[in-house]
């Protein structure tokens, strides 16, 4: 993700709430991603965090007053607005939300919002009663209705000492939303995409199971990028050590049978299904309840799991993408899988190559197409590869439609 926002300008509008201190972390992280960050502050926000702090982090002068002498001939708030690829209001207070919803532009921040042509994102944070107030909710709905984006606050302990919905969303989610609107067109808007990720587990007894080394990183990257491109994403995931992706439906499963049931259920309305999970080939036929003592283990009887990719390929009305991991005969096995499973694409990677396979943030693959085309892709991040996979799946979907 290093420098992924290089060449993009993000304007941050800081309002007067206790969560204003988190703007410092957001600005710092956006700078590390290569963004040019410009900051404007309301008068009340300066009671919570100093302009000097945000100036040091953004490495740009901070605008605080509509009537300051401009640093050059341009009208400052119009200059801010024209330069913005994305404008983020954080923390967005009920006061500023209400002003913008009712067309009031009486300070630097609100006039900049009104003049901005780029995407404007509000990240509200306030007392839970203020947030749930019908007037606040009406104002939010008015702004959503004309295209403004809102990052929902979370439930938590608030500065007033009570718990409720009004806590600023996690910084990771805020950064991810900024990236989404700064880098991606919503070219998958309206598409229903099902992604599988991670390992399956097959029970031996109540404390032991058979599994594999899948980290889920490839499937989660695909789900994240698909969401950023506007798709309705359902992620069917084995147990992984990865944070849940906000804004998508995640269904956690244990066994291959559970994954099969969920995928088949959600396949009915799918436009694209991407099977990135490492599904176990076998389940334990003689699994036991409780913990079996080691001296009682005589044998484990294995039976083949249902082949989810093959079942999907039988009567598919969607684009079907499978994965293939090999240590030998990559091309031969990938082509055979493409034919046998009736897939549209097989993404094949060689586990013996450095930077490919389980647990790493990169991958190097060959893409096998149903029409016989084979593409060799260079080593790239799993996020970049996700874009490549989605580009090809989208192209097939467009042809099918």
N, C-alpha and C positions, 0 to 999 in steps of 0.2 A: 504493500500500500504506500510505500515511500514515494513522495512527490506526485501522488495521483491527482492532486488538485492544482498542479502547476499550470499557470496561465488563467486560473479562475479567480474572480474577485468575490469574496463573501463579505457582505456588510452585516455587522452585528449591531442591533439596537438593544441597549441595556435599559431596563425599567427599574423602578424603585421597589424592589422586594428583597427579602433576606437572601433569596437564592441568587442574588446578583453576583455573589462571590464565585459561583460556578461558571460565570462567563469567562473568568480568567483561565480556567482549565480548558474550556471549549476553544478559546482563541489560541491558546498555546498548541493544542492538538491540531487545529486547522493549519496553523503555520508550519507545523512539522510535516503536514501532508502537502506542503508547497503552495498553499493558497495565499493570495494577497488579501489581507484582512483589514477592513476599515471599520472603525467603531464610532457610534454616536450614542450619547447618553442623555436620559432625561435629567432634569434638575434633581429630582428626589433620589435617583439612583446613586448620585454622588455622595449621599449620606451613608451608603452601604459599601462602596468600593471607590477608590480614587481614580480619576482619569489617568494619573501618572502610571499606575499599575498596568492599566490596559494599553496605554501608549507604549510602555516598555515591552509588553508581550506581543503586540501587533506590529511594532516597529513602524507605526504610522501615527500621525497626530490624531487626537481624539476630539470629535466635534461635540460641543456641549451647549452652544448658544446660537440661536438663529441669527443673532445680530452681531456676532463677532465679525471683525474685518476678515474677509476671505484671504487665504494664503496665496491665491493667484486670482486672475480676472474672472474665473468661473463662479457662478452662484453655487455655494458649497453644497447645499442639500440636493440640488439638481445634479451636480457632479457625482455625488455619492450614488444617487439613484441610477444614473446612466451607466455607471461602472459595474453595477451589481449583477452577477450571474444568479446569485441567491441572496435574499435578505432574511436574516434570522432574528426574531424578537425574543430575547431571553433574559430574565424571566418575563413573560408577558403578563402584565397585571390586568385586573378587571378594568381599571381606569383607561389604560391604553387600548385595550380591546374595544371598550365602549366608544372611545373617541373615533377610532378608525371605522367602526361599524356605522357610525352616524355622520361620517364625512367631516369630522373636526380635525383640522391640521393646524395646531397652534404652537408647535415646538419643532425642533430639528428632526426628532425621530418620526413624528407623525407626518410631517410634510415629506420626508424621504420615502416613507411607506406609500403615500399617495402618488408619488412621482415614479416609483420603481416599476419597470417593465418586466424584470426578472421574477422568478417565483419567490413569494413571501411566505415564510414559515413562522408560525407562532408556537412557542413552548410555554404554556401557561404555568404559573405557580402562585398559589394564593390560599387563603383560608378555605376550608372545605365548604363552609356555608356560603361564602362569596362565590365559589365556583359553581355550586348547585343552584344558586339563585336564578329564578326564571329569566331575569333581565340579562344576566351574564350569558346564560345558555342561548337566549334569543340572539344576542349579539354575535356569539360564536357561530350559530347557524347561518346568520346573515352573511358573515365573512366566508364561511365554507361554500355557501351558495354562489359566490362570485369568484371562486377559485383559490382562495387562500387555504393554506395547509395548516392543520393543527396536530401537534404531538401531544397526545393525551397525558395529563398528569397521572401520577400513580398514588396508590393508597399508602400512607405512612404517617409517621409522627411529624407534626407541623410545628413551626416556630412558636405558635401560640400555646403549645403543650398538649393539644388534643390530637387524636388520630383521625384521619379521614382522607378523602380524595382531593388532592391539591398539591401534593408533593411534586416538584419538578421531575420530569422523566429522566431516566438514566442518561448520563452523558454519552455513553456508547450509542444509544438509540438516536439521540440528537445529531451526533456526528454522522451516523449512517444515513439519516434522512437528508442532511445537507449534501452528502455525497450523491445520493440518489437523484436529487433535483439539479445538482451542478453538472453531473456527468452523463445522465441517461435520459434519452427520450422515452416516453411511455409507449414504445412500439408494440408491447405485448398487452396493452390495456384490453380487458375483456376476455383474455385467454385464461382458461383453467388448466393449470399445470400441476401434475402430481409428481413428486420427487421422492425416491426412497434413499435412505442413508444409514450408515453405520452397520454394526454386526447384528446377527441374530444369536440368540442363546437357546440351547436345547437342554432341558432339565435332565440331570442324572438322578439327583434326589433334591431335597429342599435346600441344600447348601452347595451343591456342585452342579456345574453345567459345562457344555461344550460350546466354544465360541471361536472367534478368529481375531486378528489384529486390527481390523478396520477401526479408524478413528472417527469416521463420518465427515471428515473435512471436505471431501469433494462434493458430496451430496448437499451439505449445508451451504457451500459456496454457490452451487447452482441455484438453490432455493433463494438465497439472499439476492443474487443478481437478477433472478426472474422477478422477484418482488420489486426491486428497484426499477425494473423496466415496465412495471405496471400490471403484471400478471396476478391473478388470484391463485395463490400457491397453497397446496396441501403437502405437508412434509410428513412422511411415514418413517419414523426413525427408531432404530435400535438404541440401546442405552449407550450414550456417549458423554464425554466430558467437555461438552461445548454448550455455550449459553443458548437458550431458546431465542429464536429470531422473532422480534416484535413485528406484528402485522401480518403474520401468516398462521395458518392452522397447523399445529404440530400434534401428531398422534404418536405416542410412544408405545412400542410393542416389545415383546420378548422373543417369541419363537417365530420361525418361518411361517407356520400356519397362521399366526396372528397377523403377520405382515401380508400374507396372501389375502386374508379376509378383508383387511382395510383397503388394500390396493384395488381389489376387484370391486368393492363397494363404491370407491371414488372414481373408478374408471368410466362409469356410466356417463358422466358429464365432462370428461377430460378432453382437451384438445391435444395435449402433449403429455406423455408419461416418460419420465427419465429414471431408469432403474440403476442408481448408483450404489445401492446397498450391497454389502457382502453377505449374501444369504447362505446359511449353512446347507450343505448338500444332504445331510442326514439328521434324523432325530433319534432319540433313544427310546426304543420300543418298550423296554422293561424298566422305565424310570420308576422311582420309588418315592413314597411319602416319608417325611421325616428325614433324619440323617442316618445313612447306612454306615455301620462300622466297617473300617477298612478290611477286617478279616472276613467280612461277609461278602465282599466283592469277589465274584468268581468270573463274571464276564459282563460286557455291555453289548446288548443286541441293537444293531442299527438298522433303520429303515430309511429309504430315500424320501426326502421331502418333495412336495409338489413343486414343479418348476414354474415359478411365477411368470418369468419372461415368456416362456413357451405358452402358458395359458393365455396371457394377454395377446399374444400374436395370433391366436386362433380365429377370432372374429373382431379384429380391431377396427375401430372407427376413429382412430387417433394416431398421431405420430408416435412411434415407439422407439426409444433409444435405450440400448443396453450397454453394459460395460464388460470388459474382458481383461482379466489380469493373468499374465502368463510368465513362466520362467524359461520356456522353450517353445519353438514353433508358433510364434505369435500370429503371424499372418494366416497360416493354415487354420489354426483354431478359431481365429476371429471370423474368417469367411464361413467356416462351418456353422458357427453360432448364428451368424447373420441369416443364413439360409434356414437352419433348423427352427429358429425362433420366430421367423417372419418379421424381423426387426427392420426398421428403416435405416438406422445407424447403429454401428457398434464402435464404442470408444475403447481402444485396446492399448494397454500399457505393459511394458516389460519390467517386472519387479527387479530385475538385475541391474537396471540402469540407475545411475546416481540421480537423485532428485525426483524419482517416480515412486509411486506406491503408497504404502500405509504411513500415516502419521506426519508427513511432511506438508509444507505449504505450497509446493510446486508439483508439476506433473509434466511428463513428456509422452505424447500419445500418437497413435495413428488412428485416423477416422476412416472406417470402412462404410461405404454407401451401398444401398441396395442396388443402385445402377452399375456397380462395379468400380466406381471411383475410389481410390485410396489416397488419403492425404497424410503426409508426414508433418506434424506440427512440432516446432522447436520447444525446448524447455521454457515453461512460463508458469506464472502463479496460477493457483487453482481458480481464483476469481477471473483472471483473463481467459483461461480455458473455458470457464462457464459461459462467458460471452460468446466464444467461438461455437460451442455446442448449441446454445440457444439460437444463434444466427442461422445455423444449418437446419435445426428443427423447425424454426419459424418459416424458412424458405419452403420446406416440404409441406408444412401446414397450409401455406398460401396456395400451393399448387393443388393440394387436395380439395380446398374450398372453391 
